[in-house]
Amino acid sequence: MPSLISLVVLAGMIFALVDIITRDQSQVKHMPKTVWLFVVILLPFLGTVLWFAIGREYPRREASRPPQFAPWATEPAAPRPRESRSTEQQLADLEREIEEERLRAELARRRRDQQGEPA
């Protein structure tokens, strides 16, 4: 058990050191990066905890947006307005539109033929 705790502390310390080294200086709070490196190396457990608690800057979250992992926290979508026409009426309207487009194309073809333009 003590070796497991030591491994966890060592893994946390390595993770903290890599995080400190790769982080931009503008994202480090309270002390310079080199001081944080020494704190984490000299005090592995406490330094790691301090680094993740107060040393690094975390990205800001928008307060209005719910977390990604909580689908139940999202606002329900507004119900779409119901179509007052029946399916048969909608199909009849689509068929009329198709017929109008076919007639327009036929009319345009006949006008081209009357003017002597090639198709």
C-alpha positions in Angstrom: 0.0 0.0 0.0 2.7 2.6 0.8 4.3 1.8 -2.6 1.0 2.5 -4.3 0.7 5.9 -2.6 4.3 6.6 -3.6 3.5 5.8 -7.2 0.4 8.0 -7.2 2.4 10.9 -5.8 5.2 10.3 -8.3 2.8 10.2 -11.2 1.1 13.4 -10.0 4.4 15.1 -9.6 5.5 14.1 -13.1 2.2 15.3 -14.5 2.5 18.6 -12.7 6.1 19.1 -13.9 5.1 18.4 -17.5 2.2 20.8 -17.1 4.4 23.5 -15.7 7.0 23.2 -18.4 4.5 23.2 -21.3 2.3 25.9 -19.9 2.8 29.5 -21.2 4.1 32.0 -18.6 0.9 34.1 -19.0 -1.1 31.1 -17.7 0.9 30.7 -14.5 -0.3 32.4 -11.4 1.3 33.7 -8.2 5.0 32.7 -9.0 7.2 32.2 -12.0 7.4 28.8 -13.6 10.9 28.1 -12.3 9.8 28.7 -8.7 6.8 26.3 -9.3 9.2 23.7 -10.7 11.3 23.9 -7.5 8.2 23.8 -5.2 6.9 20.6 -7.0 10.3 18.9 -7.0 11.1 19.7 -3.3 7.6 19.1 -2.0 6.2 16.5 -4.3 2.7 16.0 -2.8 2.1 19.5 -1.5 3.7 21.2 -4.5 1.5 19.2 -6.9 -1.6 20.0 -5.0 -0.7 23.7 -4.8 0.1 23.8 -8.5 -3.2 22.4 -9.5 -5.2 24.3 -6.9 -3.7 27.8 -7.2 -0.7 27.8 -9.6 -2.2 27.4 -13.0 -4.9 29.3 -14.8 -7.9 27.3 -16.0 -9.9 28.3 -19.1 -13.0 30.3 -18.2 -16.4 28.7 -18.7 -19.4 30.5 -20.0 -21.9 30.8 -17.2 -24.9 30.5 -19.5 -23.8 27.3 -21.2 -24.5 24.1 -19.3 -21.8 21.5 -19.1 -21.3 19.1 -22.0 -21.8 16.0 -19.9 -25.2 17.0 -18.6 -27.8 16.6 -21.4 -30.6 16.9 -18.9 -29.4 20.4 -18.0 -30.0 21.9 -21.5 -33.0 23.9 -22.3 -35.7 21.9 -24.1 -36.0 22.9 -27.7 -38.9 25.1 -28.6 -41.7 23.1 -30.2 -41.9 23.5 -33.9 -45.2 25.0 -35.2 -47.5 22.3 -36.3 -48.4 22.2 -40.0 -52.1 22.9 -40.4 -52.3 21.1 -43.7 -52.7 17.3 -44.0 -50.2 15.1 -45.7 -52.4 14.7 -48.7 -52.7 18.5 -49.1 -49.0 18.9 -48.8 -48.4 16.2 -51.5 -51.0 17.9 -53.8 -49.2 21.3 -53.4 -45.9 19.6 -54.2 -47.4 18.0 -57.3 -48.8 21.4 -58.4 -45.3 23.0 -58.0 -43.7 20.2 -60.0 -46.3 20.6 -62.8 -45.8 24.4 -62.8 -42.1 23.9 -63.2 -42.6 21.4 -66.0 -44.9 23.8 -67.8 -42.4 26.7 -67.4 -39.6 24.6 -68.8 -41.9 23.6 -71.8 -42.8 27.2 -72.4 -39.2 28.3 -72.3 -38.3 25.5 -74.8 -41.1 26.6 -77.2 -40.0 30.2 -77.0 -36.5 29.2 -78.0 -37.9 27.1 -80.8 -40.0 30.0 -82.2 -37.0 32.4 -82.1 -34.9 29.9 -84.0 -32.3 29.4 -81.2 -30.6 26.0 -81.0 -31.4 24.0 -77.9 
